[in-house]
Amino acid sequence: WMLDNGGDKEEDEEDIHVVQQQVRKPPLNHVTVISSTPEEDSYVYSRRVPHLRTLARGMLPDGGLQSCPISVKEGLEYYHSIVWKDNHEEVFFKQLCQFTKLTLASGVKSYEKMCKEPLKVALYLEKKIRACR
């Protein structure tokens, strides 16, 4: 039962709206890398739904890491998702570790450090491919 304290109904609705805004967490963005073709470079796009392989890894007890290890592309997609402008790095990494059973890195910084070298190689190769076109 609610007691009517004589307050304005619009004011009460505004208070509820403010509380709802504070409670809602922004959805996380998951990045997909689209491979390059002879005509165009690779590019990334984001979506709010995790990849099917990420969801599948979450269903397996060991994340499927024994039978299907994380590929370089998949690892770099995780890296791009972690550093995506609208994602909070720590929150995304924690969710990623829960989904994939990832234990390679203890935190975001160590995962980023691990990904830097393959990312540099990928960018170098992209530049060479673009120059050859």
N, C-alpha and C positions, 0 to 999 in steps of 0.2 A: 504494500500500500504506500502510496505517495501522499504526503501531506502538501496541500497547497499553501505555500507561504506567501502568496500574493505576488510572486516574482513574475517578470515578463517572460512569456513563452519563447519569444525570439532570443532572449538572453540565455535561457536554458539550452536551447538548441545550439547556440553558438558555443557554449561551454562543452557540450557533448562532442561537437565537431573538433574542437581544440584537443580534447582528450584522445579522440580517435586518431588524429594526426600524429600525436606524440607516441602512440602505441604501435602504429604500423611501421614495420621495417621495410626499407626499400628492397625490391627484388634484386637479386644478384644477376649480373650479365655474364653469360658464357660465350666465349669467343671461338669461332671456327675459322680455320685458315683454308682458303680455297687455293688449290695448287695452280701454278702458272700453266699456261698453254703456249704454243709457239707464237700466238698473236698478242697475248696480254700477260702482265705480271701477276703474281699471286696477290691476294688481298684478304682482308679479314672482315667478318661481319659478326655482330653480336646478337644474342637472343636471350630471353629470360628463362628458357627451359634448358636444363642440362642435356648434354649429349646422351644418346641412347647407350653408348659404351660406358659412360660414367655411371649411369643408373644401373646398368648390368653389373658393373664392378661392385656396386654397393650391395647387390644381392648375393654375391659369392663370399664365403667366409674369409678367404685370403685376398679378395679383390681380383681374383683371376690372374694375379701377377706371376704365378708359376707357369701356367699354361699359355698366357697371352701377356707378355710384359709390355710396359708402356713404351710406345714408339717415340722417336725424337719429335715427330710432328705432334703427337698427343701431348707430350711434355711441354712443348712450346705453346700449344693452345692453352694449356693450364697456366703457363707463365703469363701469356697475354691477358687471360681472364683475371688473374690476380692483380695485375697492374692497370687494368681498364679503369678509365677516369671515374666512372660512377660506382665502382666497387670499393668496399673497405677491405684492404689487403688481409688483415688478420682474420676477419670474419669469413671471407671467401676461402682462405687457406684452411681454416678449421673445417668448413663444410666439405671442401675438396678431400681432405684427409679422411673424413667420415665416410664419404661416398666411395672413394677408391682404395681405402685401407693403405694409403701412401705412408711409408715410414722412412723414405729415403732422406728426408730433411726434417730437422727438429723445429724449424720455424720458417717464416716467410723469407727472411734475409738469407738463410742458408740455401733455400730452394732457388731464389733469384741468382745467387752466386753460382750454383750448379748449372743454371740454364744459360748463363751469359756466353760461354764459349760456343755451344751449338748455334745460338742466335747470331753471333758474329759471323760464323761460317755461312749460315743461311743468307744473311744480308750481303756478304761478300759475293756469293754465287749469284744472287739476284742482280747485283751490279754488273757482273761479267756477262750474264745472259742478256741484260738490257743493252749493254754496249755492243753485243754481237748482232742484235736485231737490226 
